Amino acid sequence: MYEKIQETASWLKERMTTSPKTAIILGTGLGQLATEITDSYEFSYKDIPNFPVSTVEGHAGKLIFGKLGGKDIMAMEGRFHYYEGYSMKEVTFPIRVMYELGIKTLFVSNASGGMNPEFKIGDLMIITDHINFFPEHPLRGKNFPTGPRFPDMHETYDHSLINEAKQIAKEKGIRVVEGVYIGVQGPTFETPAEYKMYHRLGADAVGMSTVPEVIVAHHCGIRTFGISIITDLGLEDTPVEVSHEEVQVAANNAQPLMTEIMREMIRRA
């Protein structure tokens, strides 16, 4: 696997004309941020050696390089999920490549179901911590030389980045909430009993991504900031039906605010 990571990174380095230190992963329905990237050039996942290919509607499946907030960045428009049949090594393969390309800071975004009764559909939730509920751990197997065998997870989401995002949101009058994200394998949306369980375990939002990527980024020493768009609500004793299409619509409506916060964070970096 390590050889494949280096091969992919070398292939990209030969074709890159920028030197990004920041990367962004765009989740379901959150591809609009990609249109904000200037001086851009891109590679389809299918053309990149060893790269998995996204199979989910709402995920374009391309790696974009260019500028955002006046800084060189790279962005994944579309990510890979455990429920698609990929192993955790494949799901987190792009993060390993990012490390080889010199990425120091990672912004992750997702669409998630809210379980906190204070939340509203369309809210931006700054992720303060996560619960890993996936059946396979992304660091299972031989340890990569990028970090220790038993990495500390005390500050998985960078506190200084969280504080900066809150300050920017306050300056711009954007409502943000904070909470714990629980990552589950999917692809089914949660039952009312599962929503209740996850909330009582300490989670404020639930989704099918992010956690594996963040764990590997943290293992690589990459600073991480995460934000969830609350696209549906699964409150206790309030059963709500949800569809993938509805999630995409809610994400699309909220993403300009997320883009504004991320762009400004990158500009100030």
C-alpha positions, 0 to 999 in steps of 0.5 A, spaced: 500 500 500 505 504 501 508 503 494 502 505 491 501 511 495 508 514 493 506 512 486 500 516 486 503 522 489 509 522 484 504 522 478 500 528 481 507 531 483 509 531 476 503 534 473 502 539 479 503 547 478 502 549 485 504 547 492 498 547 496 499 546 504 491 546 505 486 540 503 478 540 503 474 534 502 467 536 500 461 531 502 454 530 499 451 536 496 457 540 498 461 541 491 459 548 490 465 550 494 469 547 488 466 553 483 469 558 488 476 555 486 480 560 482 486 558 477 484 551 477 486 545 474 483 538 476 484 530 475 478 525 475 479 520 480 479 515 474 485 518 471 489 518 477 493 511 478 491 507 484 485 512 486 478 509 488 472 512 484 466 515 487 460 511 486 455 516 490 450 521 487 452 528 489 460 526 488 463 529 482 469 524 483 475 529 482 481 532 485 481 540 484 487 544 485 487 552 485 486 558 489 481 559 495 482 565 499 488 567 495 492 561 498 494 554 494 489 549 496 487 542 493 480 539 494 476 532 493 470 533 490 467 527 492 469 522 497 469 514 498 465 511 503 466 504 507 459 502 505 461 502 497 465 496 499 471 499 500 476 497 505 478 503 510 485 503 507 482 505 500 477 510 504 483 513 507 488 512 501 487 520 499 489 522 506 495 518 505 497 521 498 495 528 501 501 527 506 506 525 501 504 532 497 505 536 503 498 538 506 499 540 513 491 542 514 485 538 512 478 541 512 472 536 512 465 537 510 459 532 510 452 532 511 449 529 517 443 528 521 442 532 527 440 529 534 441 535 538 434 538 540 437 545 539 439 544 532 435 546 526 435 543 519 441 547 515 445 549 521 452 548 521 455 544 526 463 545 528 465 538 530 469 538 536 470 531 537 467 524 534 465 517 536 468 512 531 462 507 530 465 503 524 466 496 524 473 496 521 479 501 524 483 505 519 489 504 522 488 496 523 494 493 520 501 494 520 503 501 522 505 507 517 511 511 519 507 517 519 505 516 526 505 512 532 502 505 533 498 508 539 496 515 537 493 520 542 486 522 540 485 528 545 485 533 540 483 530 534 479 537 531 484 542 532 482 547 538 485 553 534 481 552 528 475 551 531 476 558 535 477 561 529 471 558 525 467 561 531 470 568 531 469 568 523 462 566 524 460 571 529 463 577 525 459 575 519 453 573 523 453 566 521 449 561 526 454 555 528 453 550 533 458 545 536 457 538 537 460 531 537 459 527 530 458 519 530 461 516 524 457 509 522 457 505 516 451 506 513 448 506 507 441 505 511 439 512 514 438 511 522 432 508 525 428 512 530 431 507 536 438 508 533 438 516 533 436 515 540 441 510 542 447 515 538 444 521 542 444 518 548 451 515 547 453 523 547 453 524 539 449 530 536 450 528 529 451 522 525 453 521 518 457 515 514 464 518 513 469 523 516 471 519 522 476 514 518 479 520 514 480 524 520 483 519 524 488 518 518 490 525 518 491 526 525 496 520 525 499 523 519 500 530 524 495 534 519 491 539 523 484 538 522 477 542 522 471 539 521 464 542 519 457 538 518 451 541 515 445 538 519 440 536 513 435 532 517 433 531 524 432 525 528 430 527 535 427 522 540 420 521 539 420 525 533 420 520 527 422 523 521 423 520 514 429 522 510 431 521 503 438 522 499 435 527 495 432 531 501 439 531 504 442 534 497 437 539 497 438 541 504 446 541 503 446 545 497 442 551 501 447 551 507 453 550 503 454 558 501 455 559 509 460 554 510 464 556 504 464 563 507 467 560 513 472 556 510 474 561 505 476 566 510 479 561 515 484 559 509 485 566 507 487 568 514 492 562 515 
